[in-house]
Amino acid sequence: MRWSIPSWNGDYRIGPEGDDKCSLTVVKPTEREKEILAAFLKKARGKKWTGAEEIPLDDVKLVLDAPVAKVAPVLVKLARPKTSTVTAVKFEDGKLNVVEGTDEEELETATKGESKPKAAVSVKRHTMSCPQCVPGAIGPATEVLLEFLTPQQHEDWARFRAIEVTGHLSGHRYILAHRHSASALNFGRICWDVDDEAVVHFHDLTVPPEEEILAAKLMLEHREPWLRNEASCLEGTLWGNSNRPFTDVFPNPFAGGLQDGAFDANLMRGLGEIMLALEEPKTKN
């Protein structure tokens, strides 16, 4: 089993190295991610998993004397928010165990099933509200995303960089689109409620687009109120049918209520407008 924790340049990835060992790799960690890795190494040394002092950089494997199921929960607890994290463990028979939070014992228990665990990922909740999607390069889908897609979703992602998911409580169908795809540009945002014909407002620009979509898929399918609530379901549709309200809106289970995420979205929108202005060719006088 490989356990991925999405980050900006490249996930923290923990993979097996035999029965009782595993390895940790990262790609170009940010300064904050280096702090998390340093804290993890301190814990790993305390547990006698390693004697290493230097954090691993740029695909250098750090081999640890413990299995993935023991090591990953420790890193998840350091790298992810305590109350707004979802971990999904996929087994070889197709079963999916989904848990919320960063409790190490619960995360380790989630890896136990009737068949062997195949892959795991720990993602955090998106920010409610969202800046306008803008054009950009569309890279290949990440391995982590593909591991959690159905065959139909895999085909749709390859063709359109968009997938359809169903909310586990509301039954609503959603289109989730790569933030730089044609679908996202058409809707204006990454999530479109097919049944209410409206945008659901949330985003996570701290991770690559593929993993923004993976987190949204897992949460809509298993923790729908985290993303479908009064802060993300704003009345009206893309084409201005403002008299048609959203249906099946859940109470926001997190602090902030209706204004949850508004400040972050406005900040990102402003930064985006500045970047677009800088990229516009200067006209000659």
N, C-alpha and C positions, 0 to 999 in steps of 0.2 A: 504493500500500500504506500502511495505517495500522498503526503499531506501538504497542501498549498495554503499559504496565507498571502493574499494579494497585496502587492506594494507597487509603487509607481514604476520603477525601472525594470523590476523583475521580482517575482514572488519570492518570499522565503519558501524554500521547498525542502521538505524532509522526506527522504526516501530510504528504503531498506538496504542494508549492507550485510546480508546474512541473517541468521535467525535472531541474534541478540544484539545487533548493532544497527545504527542508522547513520545517515549523513545529512548535513545541513549545507545548502548552497544559497547564495544571494547574488544579485547583479547590481553593481553600482549603488549601494545603499545611500540614502540621503543622510544628513547629519542626525536627524531624529531617529532614523532607522539604525544608525550606528550606536546610538545611545541604548536602544532596545536590545541590540545584539550584545553590547557590553554587559547589560544587566542579565541577559540570558546566560552568557558565559560564566558569570559569577555564580549563578545558581547551578550550572552544569558542573563546575569545579567542586562546588560544595557537595554535590551528589556523586562525585567520583566518576562522572561520565567522561571527563577530559581533563587534561592538564594544560590545555592551550590558554595562552594569555591574549593572543592577537585575534581579532574578529575576522571571519572569512570574507574575502572580497572577490568580486568578479569571477564567479563560477568555480572558486577553489573549494573543494569539499572539506568540511570539517567532520571527521568520523567520530561518532559518539558511542560509548559502551552502554547502550540501552536501545530498546526497540522504538519504532516510530510512535506507537500508542502511548509510551511513557513520556517521550521527549516533546512531542507536538503540543500537548495540553499546557506545558510549562511556557512555551513560546507564545501560544495563543493568549494566555493570561496577561502576558507583558505587552503584546502587540495590538490587542483588540479591546474595545470598550467593554466594561463589565456587564452592562445591562442591554446593549443593543447589538449583540453579536449572534449570528446563526452559524452553526457548523453542520454540514451535511456529510455523512459517510455513506458511500455507495458500495454495495457488496456484489460479489460475482454473480449472484442469482438475481440481481436487479433491484433488490430491496434497498430502501434509502432510510437511514436513521437521521433524524434532524433534531438537534437540541439547541436551546438558546442559552446565552451566558458564557462565562469563562471558567466555571468550576472545573478543576482538573480531574476530579473523580468522575463527574458526569461525562466529560469529554472522553475519558478513557473507556468508560462503560459503553459509550456509543459505538465503539469499534468492535464490539462483540456481537456476533450473530450466528445464524446457522451455517452460513458460508463465509469465505474469507473476505475481508474488506479489500476493495479494489482501489479506491481513491477517496480522499477527504479534502474539504475546503472550508475555511473559516472566513466569513465575510461580515462586514458591518453594515448597519442600516444607512440608507441614503439620507441626504439633507432634503427636507421638504421644500417645495417650490423649486424652480429651476430656470437658469438662463436660456436664452434662445439658442437653438442649435445652429452651428455655422459650418460651412464647407471645410473639408480637410482631407488628409490622406486616409485611405482605408487599408489598414494592414491586415494580414491573415489572422484568423481566429486563433486564440491561444489554446494550448493543449488542455488547460484546466476547464475551459468552457465546454469544449467538445466532449469531455468525459461525462458531463452531466446533461447532455442533450439527448432527446429521443432521436431515432433515425429520421423522422419527419422534420424535427427542428434542425437537425444537422443539415439536411438537404436545403431547407429554407434559408438557413444562415449562409450556406455556401453560395446560394443564388442571389439573395436579397439583403444579406446582413441584417436580417430581422427574423424574429420567431413569434409564434403565438403560444401563450400560456393561459391557464384557467385559474381564477382565484378559488382557493379551497373552501372559502366560506360563502362568498357572494355568487359564485358560479359565473361571474363575468369573464368574458374573453378579453385578453390584452394583446396588443402588438408591442413587442419590445424591440427597439431598433438601435443599432450602432449609432452613436451620437453624430457621426459624419456621413451617414448613409442617406440615400435619396428619400427613404421613408421618414427618417427623423427630420429632414429639411422640409418635407411636405407637411408633417404634423406640427413642426416647430419645436418638438420635445421628443424624448426617447420613449415615452409610454403613451399609448393610445387605447382608451377603453372602447372596444368595438361595439358593445351593447348600448352604452350611453352616448357614443359618438363624441367623445371629448378627451382632452388631454388630462392625464394624471400627473401632477407636478412633483417631481423629485429628481435628484441627481447625485452623483458622486464623482467629482472630477479629480479625486485623489488617487484613483486607480485607472488602469487602461480601460478603454471602452468595452472590451470583451468581458472584463470582470465586473464592470458596472452592470452589465446585462445579466451575468450569472447571478450576482447578488439579488437583483430584482426578481429574477425567475424563482429563486429559492424562497424568497420572502412572500411573494404573491401566492405561491403554491402551498406554503406552510405557515406563514405568519402575516396574513394579508392585512390586518389592521395596522401593522407597522408602516405600510406605504399607502393604504387606502383609508384616508381619514379626512377630517374637515380642513386640515392644512394643505392637503394635496388635491382634493376634489373641489375645485373652484367652479361655481355655477357658470353655465354657458358652454358653447362648443366653438371649435376653430372657426366655423363660418358664421358666428354671431347669433346663433339661436339662443339668446340669453334667457328666454322664458322656459327653457327646458332644463330643469335642475338634475343634478346627479341623483342616482338611486343607490340604495344599500351603502350608505356612508357610515363608517365605524367611528366611534370616539377615538381621538388621538391618545394612544397609550403612553405617550412620552410628554415631557414638559413642553410648554410653548403654545399649546392649543392651536388656534387658527393662524397665529403668527409664527409658528414653528418653521424655521428655515428662511424666513423672509429676508433677514439681514444678510445672510450668506449669499442668497440668490441675487440680491441687488448689488452686492459687492462684486460677484463674479460677472454680472452683466456689465457693470461699469468697466471692469478690467478688459472684458472682451471687446467693448466698443473702442477702448483706447488702442488695443492691439490691431484691430481692423483699420483704424484711422492711420496708424503708423505704416501699415502695409500698402495703403493706397498710393499709387504713383503720383509724384508731385507734378503739378502742371506748371509749364513755363509761363512767365509773365510776358 
